[in-house]
Structures are given as C-alpha cells and as structure tokens.
Amino acid sequence: FGSSPVHRRFCLLPGFARFRSPMEAPLRAFALAASLLASGSLGCTIVAVGKDASSSGSPMVCHTDDSGPDATDIRLIRVPAKKWPEGSVRKLYHWMDGYPRVVDGDLAPGYAPVKGQKVSFTVGEVPQVPETYAYWDMDYGVQNEVGLSIGESTCTAKTVGWPATPDKPYGYNKAGIEDLSKIALERCATARCAVQTMGDLAVEFGFYSADSGEPTAPDFADSAEALVVADPEEMWIFDVLTGANNASAIWAAQRVPAGNVAAVGNSFTIRHMDFEDSENFLYSPGVTDLAEAKGWWSPKEGAFDFFKAYGYTPIAAPGTDPSSAEGLMNVLAFYSGRRMWRIFSLLSPAEGAKLDPNKGNLPGTVDPYPGSVPAPKGSVTPKMVMNVLRDHYEGTPYDLTAGMAAGPFGSPNRGPVPPRGSKGLWERAISMHRSSWSYLLEAKPAGRSVTWLGYDSPHGTAYLPFFGAAAEGAPESFRSHEGFQSKFSPNVAWWAFNLINQYSDLNFRLINSDVRNHSAVIEEEGRRLVEECAAEADGETSKERAAQVLSKCSNKFAEKKVAQWWELAWSLFAKYSRYAVTSNETDKGEHLQVYPEWWINSPDVGYSLWQRNGPFHGVPDQEPLMLSTAFSTSSPLAASRLVLLACGSALAFLGFKVGSFSEKRRRQERDPFFYVAV
C-alpha cells in the first residue's frame, strides 16, 4: 500500500488493537462480522455454467444483487447502440447505490435527468471508440446485443482504493467495477476482449471499490471485485483489486473449461496461475510485484496463487485476543465457502460430494475449493440454475428453513440485525431477503441471447425473459421514475414481487410454496415464448426487423406477467388472511393454519407448559423457571404447587429434549450430511 505512514496503518483492520479485555475482543469481532454481512456489496453471488455443461449448448451466467443497508436503483435500463464522432470521450461516473444510480442522457435516454435532477459528477473520461453495442444495464452491465454477459460479486483483498472525488483527497482512482463492466459491454463481443479491456482500463485509470471504507477504517472485506464474463463460446473469471500506493490495479483472468460450472461467493477464486498459458490466463503487467514486495508470496513457493497472495485474511494485533481475528476469519471462510460447496453440490452432485462443506474458503485454506468443477455434458438446465438461486441449504445441516430461528413456518429470512455486541452467526444462503433482483443470462449466438430477470428475492420471484438484441427498452414499469425502494408505486414492477415476498413471511412454508408454483408456470411459459419469438424473428429479412420482433414479443409477455403477479398478490392477501386458508364462501371453504408439533411443544414457546398460575409464556433453555411473580411461597400449599409445577415443567422440557434427540438420531441415519453440534 505504499511507504507513507497512513498506508502502513492500513495493514491491519482497525479496531483489533483497541480491544481491552478478553471478552471484548471476540464480541467486537462478531459485531464487525455482523456489520460486514449486512453491508451493501458483500453479498452478491455468481453461478456460471460452461457451454458443454449447459443443456442448451450456450453458457449461462447468474448474478444475485443482494443489497444491504442502503437502497438500490431497481430500474432495468436499455443503453442503445451508438456511433460516436471522432474525438468523443466516454465519461467515468461516480455511481450511486439508490435511485437514480446515475443521471446523464449522454449514456442512455433512460438516464436523462427528470424532475430537476442534476447531471451526475464524473471522476474522469476515456477516449471513446467509433461505435458501441447496445446492452441491458442495472448496477453493473448485464448483457449486450451480441450476447456478452456479465455477473458480479464483491470480494476481499489486502489493498484498498478510493474514487478521485472532490471530497476524497486520498482518492486517486477513476474506474469502478460499474463503469468497467459497462464499457466492456459497449466495446466487446467476446469475453476475452472484455477482461483485457477492463484490465487495461483499471491499470491505466486506477481501480476503486465503492465499498472500501475510509482511510481511518479501510474495509478490506469489500475492496475488490470478481466478474464472470461469457460470450456464446467462452467464459472467463476476472478478479481485480487496487494496486500499490492505493492506485492503479492488479488483475487476473482465467478461462473456465467449457464443461464446468463455476461459483463465486464474495472471494477471489483464481488460484495457481500459469503465466505461459495465454489461452487460459490473462493478467496485469507485474501481477506478482506487490505480493513479492510485501512478502505475501515468494517465487520459492512455486506457482503463483492469486487468491492466497492478494485475498484478505484478518489477523490479530500483537497483545490482543486471537479470537478477535478468528471470529471474523470464520465469517469470511464460510460466508463464501458454503455457497461454493452448495452450488457445486446442486449442479454437479458427483463433484460436490468430493468437497468438505466445513472447509471454508480463505486465501490460506489448504487444498482449497476449485473455482469450477466439471459437470456431465448437457446436464444443467436454466430451471436447475434458477432453483439454485432460490436455495437456503434445504435438507442439509445448514438449512435456514429449520430450527427455532425459522419460526413455526420455516422462514429462511433473518432480516433484523442482532443487538450490538451479540456473539453468533447465521448461515449465509444463496437466496436472501435483501436481494433486489437476480438474473440468469443465456449467452446464445446469432442475436438470440436472453436475460431472465427476477425482481426481489429469488425464492419468491418469477424470471421473465428479455432478449439481448432487443431494439427497445423494457416496459415502462421496469424503468419508471414513479417509484423506487423508498417510494411505493403500483406502476413499478419491482413492488409486485417485493409485496408478495414480504407477505409470505406470515407463513413462509405455506405461502412461498404457493408462489413457487405460480413461478414455475410463468417460467415454463417464458421458455416456450423464447422459442416462439426466436422462430418468428428468424423469418425476418433484416437484423433490425428481427430485433423489433424480439422486443415486442418479450415486452408484451413481461407486461402480462407483471399484471398477473399483482393479481396474485391480492389473491394471496385474501387466501391467507387471518391465519387461515380461505378458498370459497361455503361452510367448508376455510380451514385454519396449524402450528407444527415440534414448535408448539417446545418449552421456548410455552404452550405446553401453561398453568393457571404460570408460566404464561415460553421458558428459554438456559434461563431458570421464574415464578416469583405468580406465586407467593409464604405458604406450604403455594410452595408445593411451585414444586409440582417445576417438576411438571422439567418433565415437559425433558420430554421435548428426548424427542428432539430421537429426531436427530433418525435424521442422522437418513441424512449423511447431518451432524449434531456439541
């Protein structure tokens, strides 16, 4: 990070050196962990499938946009193709998280200022090329008209960098991952071109992460980026971080074998690099220099391991409790690693079975997870991948729909944050309550690529198709200025999906199952529609007319299905209101929802322990039975009642525990993944 005192101060995560007691250290570590997991960028997941593993013969790239404590601009914007006069420049913006992410009609009509909006601040500019492709745009570039497709995931790194904005005199960099991904789609038809273009720009203009914290508290857990970039033939992983002296950039790219599936969960996945193999590896000039200078890698170690050298691992400052760093280390290891294991297990079960789900994924992990694994030829369908995006580890020991925290109705959502200083963690699923959207991109040839967009959380969405070669933008409800995440509007498509996901938490298992049935129907209709639209476009005599057909076809479908989703929302309100299930107005048209036995009989709930004189609510496992307010022990009769009640409560609790243990034993016999923590 350079030789100045302020740069040297960044070598350890601030906070560890200030711990004052053995108890304070781990508590602060876990508090820091909680804040990291709630942050806006440390959340996105990439799932990618090579063309030979794909059932369609075309690569697939997926991205979940898992927003954190700040809002996200939910619009799907079409950036049109354009020819540029000689001497034109391409502006580099300081992109915002919430609406509007950027304001500048020069980039796209959908980004033109409205209602008094001011044009966005630019941090720099690069020479423009003569002609640029059209593409779909959100926080990051999505897919262009020739099929180039991109998914994003923020990563950890040992360096930090900031944008060169007026309020940041310590910011030297002008290219964030937002502009890099968009410029790649504007200029490139191939994934190889895209990674080289992004890498060159990052080195020349300096790379920064939008989530690098401040110089007094640098955020190494969010300071780098990974992309998976696919064209109809190839798929590449691109890892990038800020370079020496908080400036320039260091990057590496690796080609994913065509028969493999790849997973990225907020950590670099490029490991050993072969600098002589230009068919499979690309990288920045002097890619190992900073690692050697800082002692992060030596040629004596053998092949250069990119993640090991540049990935971030927290360490405790001298004189502090090592558990402070260990706590955060476990967070980062399993926040990333568990998702990688799960994706591989679902899309390539034979390869996933070879991996230890409890290994984690850190720079120094011994025998680490691979960045990708082979899958049987043609075995992975878009439907399978969509279901992966909806996953909460169901059926494994890490299942977020199980246990007391999931409530009686199996909600995987853990929305509120724990009180400051609380020690503990939730598992990090692929589908999140805080997802603003997700998409599956099919990088098909001949102008037939498809962007399947699902608004809000994947577990409660329906993926709708838009063609990469579309001649016009999405329907108005996908790009409207009328509503955003802080302003409800029935004219904004995102709100229909968010509304249903929020309502589903009343009884997640029941309502979400109903929602998924509707999703499956719509997605199957979408699959057939894509084939019909493509066939109709194939009959046109020009590329322009074919693009018009594709736009009209997909937009009409999207409008119709969004309208149906609003209707579904209102029907769910009626069907599941009052904690009943109401089908019609007859005397048999309604039945009550039922609590599961394991939950209702738990002492934590208290239903089975109720007595006329108490307890009147649940008795947590580790708290004494407090009955002093219900009884006066001044009389022998009251005392005997207290003893009898205590004995009864203890027997009920023991019965619950014995039943729980028996169920665990049965599950252990059925489930090879099941284990009991002690």
C-alpha positions, -999 to 999 in steps of 0.1 A, spaced: 0 0 0 30 23 -3 55 37 21 37 65 38 27 62 75 -10 63 67 -7 35 41 12 13 66 -15 19 91 -39 0 68 -21 -33 71 -44 -44 100 -81 -40 102 -86 -10 125 -102 -20 158 -83 -51 168 -55 -31 185 -81 -12 206 -96 -44 223 -92 -40 260 -104 -73 275 -105 -110 266 -143 -108 263 -144 -75 244 -122 -89 216 -145 -117 203 -176 -96 209 -162 -68 187 -151 -93 161 -186 -108 158 -201 -73 158 -178 -64 130 -187 -96 113 -224 -88 115 -218 -53 100 -198 -69 72 -226 -93 64 -252 -65 64 -231 -43 41 -244 -35 7 -219 -51 -15 -206 -81 4 -235 -102 -7 -237 -109 -44 -234 -145 -57 -223 -156 -92 -233 -190 -106 -220 -198 -141 -223 -228 -165 -200 -235 -194 -215 -243 -228 -207 -280 -228 -223 -285 -193 -254 -264 -204 -284 -282 -218 -288 -255 -245 -251 -256 -256 -247 -220 -246 -230 -206 -214 -251 -193 -186 -241 -166 -161 -262 -156 -130 -260 -128 -105 -279 -121 -73 -279 -84 -64 -281 -87 -26 -285 -52 -13 -275 -41 22 -285 -12 45 -289 13 16 -314 14 -12 -307 2 -48 -319 16 -81 -342 -11 -94 -346 0 -130 -337 -21 -160 -323 4 -185 -316 -1 -222 -284 16 -233 -287 19 -271 -260 12 -297 -244 44 -310 -218 57 -334 -195 84 -320 -178 113 -337 -140 114 -337 -127 129 -305 -156 118 -284 -150 107 -248 -166 81 -225 -173 96 -191 -164 77 -159 -190 83 -133 -193 82 -95 -222 57 -94 -247 59 -66 -264 30 -49 -300 42 -47 -322 59 -73 -310 74 -95 -278 54 -99 -266 79 -125 -281 109 -143 -268 116 -178 -287 114 -211 -254 110 -229 -251 75 -216 -287 65 -223 -321 82 -227 -333 62 -196 -306 80 -176 -316 115 -188 -325 140 -160 -361 143 -149 -379 165 -124 -350 188 -118 -323 161 -114 -287 172 -119 -263 155 -142 -240 131 -123 -205 140 -113 -177 124 -133 -144 114 -120 -127 111 -154 -130 102 -190 -115 78 -215 -113 81 -253 -145 68 -270 -144 42 -297 -162 48 -330 -191 25 -323 -206 9 -292 -230 -20 -287 -265 -18 -271 -269 -35 -237 -291 -41 -207 -279 -21 -177 -285 -22 -139 -260 -16 -111 -235 -34 -133 -236 -41 -170 -258 -71 -178 -258 -83 -214 -252 -68 -248 -268 -73 -282 -242 -99 -293 -246 -120 -262 -217 -109 -240 -230 -115 -204 -216 -105 -170 -222 -114 -134 -206 -97 -104 -195 -105 -68 -176 -81 -44 -145 -97 -29 -120 -92 -1 -84 -80 -8 -53 -68 10 -54 -34 -7 -80 -6 -8 -87 23 -32 -110 52 -34 -125 73 -62 -110 106 -72 -139 127 -60 -135 162 -45 -145 150 -10 -117 123 -11 -82 139 -13 -69 104 -7 -87 90 -37 -66 85 -68 -87 62 -89 -113 67 -117 -126 33 -127 -151 14 -106 -165 -20 -115 -197 -3 -126 -180 15 -155 -156 -13 -162 -184 -38 -168 -205 -14 -188 -176 -3 -210 -168 -40 -217 -204 -45 -230 -202 -13 -251 -169 -23 -268 -166 -61 -268 -182 -91 -285 -160 -117 -267 -152 -125 -231 -115 -124 -238 -118 -89 -252 -139 -79 -222 -114 -90 -195 -85 -75 -213 -103 -42 -219 -114 -39 -182 -80 -49 -170 -62 -23 -192 -86 5 -181 -82 -5 -144 -44 -3 -146 -43 30 -166 -71 49 -147 -69 32 -113 -95 8 -98 -116 15 -68 -143 -3 -49 -174 16 -40 -172 -1 -5 -136 4 6 -145 23 38 -124 53 49 -86 58 55 -93 56 92 -113 24 88 -105 7 55 -129 -21 45 -107 -49 32 -138 -72 32 -153 -52 3 -123 -37 -15 -121 -59 -46 -143 -74 -73 -149 -105 -93 -168 -109 -125 -177 -139 -146 -179 -129 -183 -193 -151 -210 -198 -150 -248 -215 -178 -268 -183 -198 -268 -161 -189 -238 -164 -180 -202 -138 -162 -180 -134 -153 -144 -120 -118 -138 -105 -107 -104 -93 -72 -98 -80 -51 -68 -64 -17 -63 -26 -17 -69 3 -3 -49 0 31 -32 -38 28 -34 -37 34 -71 -37 16 -105 -48 -20 -104 -38 -56 -102 -59 -82 -121 -60 -117 -133 -84 -136 -155 -88 -174 -160 -108 -192 -187 -134 -216 -173 -134 -250 -191 -165 -254 -213 -176 -284 -194 -175 -268 -159 -197 -249 -136 -183 -220 -116 -192 -204 -83 -182 -170 -68 -193 -160 -33 -175 -128 -24 -140 -141 -27 -114 -145 -54 -114 -180 -70 -83 -177 -92 -56 -198 -76 -25 -211 -92 -16 -193 -124 4 -205 -154 19 -174 -169 30 -193 -200 -6 -204 -208 -21 -174 -226 -51 -195 -238 -63 -198 -202 -47 -170 -182 -45 -132 -187 -31 -108 -161 -18 -73 -154 18 -63 -160 39 -72 -129 10 -91 -114 32 -106 -87 53 -75 -79 33 -61 -50 29 -96 -35 67 -101 -36 74 -66 -22 50 -71 7 61 -107 15 27 -121 5 43 -145 -20 78 -157 -30 89 -175 -62 103 -201 -38 67 -212 -30 62 -223 -66 33 -214 -88 17 -180 -80 -16 -184 -61 -36 -152 -68 -62 -155 -41 -36 -166 -15 -14 -137 -23 -40 -109 -25 -71 -122 -7 -77 -108 28 -74 -128 60 -79 -109 93 -51 -112 118 -50 -100 155 -27 -72 165 1 -81 190 -12 -83 225 -48 -88 216 -70 -119 219 -65 -141 188 -102 -150 189 -110 -115 176 -94 -123 143 -105 -159 144 -142 -149 147 -140 -127 116 -119 -154 98 -147 -179 103 -172 -155 90 -153 -148 58 -144 -185 53 -180 -198 54 -198 -168 41 -180 -176 8 -172 -213 10 -206 -226 20 -222 -211 -11 -195 -225 -33 -199 -260 -19 -237 -258 -23 -236 -246 -59 -212 -274 -69 -233 -300 -50 -265 -290 -67 -252 -286 -103 -226 -313 -103 -235 -337 -75 -207 -362 -81 -181 -334 -78 -198 -317 -49 -198 -349 -30 -159 -348 -30 -159 -314 -12 -160 -309 25 -188 -283 33 -170 -274 65 -137 -265 49 -144 -228 42 -127 -207 17 -99 -184 27 -66 -174 10 -46 -198 31 -70 -227 30 -51 -260 25 -64 -280 -5 -89 -252 -13 -121 -255 -33 -116 -252 -71 -130 -222 -88 -150 -245 -110 -159 -282 -113 -168 -304 -142 -204 -314 -148 -219 -340 -171 -223 -329 -207 -256 -310 -213 -268 -318 -178 -275 -283 -164 -308 -266 -174 -318 -230 -168 -345 -243 -145 -319 -260 -123 -299 -229 -121 -329 -208 -112 -336 -232 -84 -300 -229 -72 -306 -191 -69 -336 -199 -47 -317 -221 -23 -314 -219 15 -295 -252 21 -327 -271 24 -322 -307 35 -286 -300 49 -274 -293 84 -272 -256 74 -309 -254 64 -322 -219 72 -358 -231 70 -353 -253 100 -349 -246 137 -364 -221 162 -350 -191 143 -370 -201 112 -402 -199 134 -430 -223 132 -434 -218 94 -398 -222 82 -388 -187 72 -352 -186 60 -352 -148 63 -330 -133 90 -337 -96 84 -332 -77 116 -296 -74 128 -286 -86 163 -280 -62 191 -246 -46 192 -221 -69 209 -241 -101 203 -219 -131 196 -230 -156 169 -238 -160 132 -265 -171 107 -256 -192 77 -254 -172 45 -278 -187 19 -278 -181 -18 -313 -166 -18 -316 -136 5 -344 -115 19 -324 -84 9 -319 -94 -28 -331 -65 -50 -330 -87 -81 -313 -116 -97 -308 -127 -133 -298 -157 -154 -281 -148 -187 -280 -172 -216 -252 -162 -239 -266 -175 -271 -253 -168 -306 -268 -150 -336 -286 -123 -316 -307 -148 -295 -292 -142 -261 -317 -140 -232 -317 -120 -199 -340 -138 -174 -347 -111 -148 -363 -119 -114 -372 -89 -92 -367 -90 -54 -357 -123 -36 -351 -153 -59 -372 -176 -37 -403 -155 -44 -398 -142 -79 -407 -153 -115 -379 -149 -140 -390 -130 -171 -371 -131 -205 -357 -101 -223 -336 -105 -254 -301 -92 -255 -306 -80 -291 -338 -61 -282 -345 -30 -303 -360 -10 -275 -362 -8 -237 -382 -29 -213 -419 -20 -205 -424 13 -186 -429 -5 -152 -393 -18 -154 -378 17 -159 -403 40 -143 -394 71 -123 -427 69 -104 -414 46 -77 -383 32 -61 -373 14 -30 -382 43 -7 -415 51 -26 -442 26 -33 -459 26 -67 -483 2 -83 -468 13 -116 -434 -2 -108 -429 -39 -115 -404 -45 -86 -431 -37 -60 -453 -65 -71 -426 -90 -63 -415 -74 -31 -450 -72 -18 -455 -109 -22 -422 -118 -6 -429 -96 24 -464 -111 28 -450 -146 25 -432 -143 58 -466 -147 76 -463 -184 68 -433 -189 46 -437 -226 41 -473 -224 30 -474 -191 10 -440 -194 -6 -449 -229 -18 -479 -214 -35 -458 -186 -50 -433 -210 -64 -460 -230 -81 -470 -198 -99 -434 -190 -107 -429 -224 -123 -459 -219 -146 -447 -185 -157 -411 -196 -163 -423 -226 -184 -445 -202 -204 -414 -179 -208 -393 -208 -221 -418 -216 -248 -422 -179 -256 -385 -175 -262 -386 -204 -287 -416 -189 -304 -402 -153 -305 -368 -166 -319 -386 -186 -346 -406 -156 -356 -375 -133 -357 -357 -159 -378 -383 -154 -405 -375 -117 -408 -353 -104 -437 -332 -79 -417 -314 -78 -383 -333 -46 -374 -368 -61 -381 -358 -93 -361 -348 -71 -332 -381 -54 -333 -399 -87 -332 -379 -99 -302 -386 -66 -283 -423 -66 -290 -427 -103 -281 -408 -102 -248 -422 -69 -237 -458 -80 -242 -451 -111 -222 -435 -91 -194 -464 -67 -191 -489 -95 -190 -470 -114 -163 -464 -84 -141 -501 -78 -142 -507 -114 -132 -482 -110 -103 -502 -81 -90 -533 -102 -92 -515 -130 -74 -506 -106 -46 -542 -96 -40 -554 -132 -42 -528 -142 -16 -540 -115 8 -575 -130 7 -564 -166 7 -541 -165 37 -556 -136 57 -565 -141 94 -540 -170 97 -565 -192 78 -566 -206 43 -598 -195 26 -608 -209 -7 -645 -201 -10 -676 -189 10 -690 -223 18 -691 -239 52 -661 -259 42 -643 -232 23 -619 -222 51 -595 -240 74 -571 -227 100 -533 -228 96 -517 -253 120 -486 -249 141 -461 -278 138 -459 -301 168 -422 -297 173 -427 -259 177 -459 -259 198 -444 -283 223 -412 -265 228 -406 -250 262 -393 -219 244 -429 -214 231 -446 -221 264 -479 -236 251 -474 -270 266 -462 -256 300 -491 -232 306 -507 -234 341 -534 -212 357 -508 -195 379 -480 -196 353 -457 -198 335 -477 -178 309 -450 -177 282 -420 -197 270 -392 -208 291 -358 -204 273 -335 -234 276 -308 -216 296 -330 -195 319 -343 -206 353 -380 -210 357 -390 -177 373 -424 -180 391 -419 -155 419 -445 -131 404 -471 -159 400 -468 -174 434 -461 -164 470 -440 -191 486 -451 -180 521 -474 -209 525 -467 -246 523 -495 -250 497 -480 -224 474 -446 -240 479 -459 -274 470 -477 -260 439 -444 -244 429 -426 -277 433 -452 -296 414 -452 -271 386 -415 -270 384 -414 -308 382 -440 -308 355 -422 -282 336 -389 -301 339 -406 -333 327 -421 -315 298 -388 -300 289 -371 -334 293 -397 -349 271 -391 -323 245 -353 -328 246 -356 -366 244 -380 -362 214 -356 -338 198 -326 -361 204 -346 -391 189 -355 -370 159 -318 -360 155 -308 -397 156 -334 -405 130 -322 -377 108 -286 -387 112 -295 -422 100 -313 -408 70 -290 -379 61 -253 -384 55 -248 -347 60 -265 -344 94 -244 -337 124 -251 -326 160 -231 -297 173 -218 -301 208 
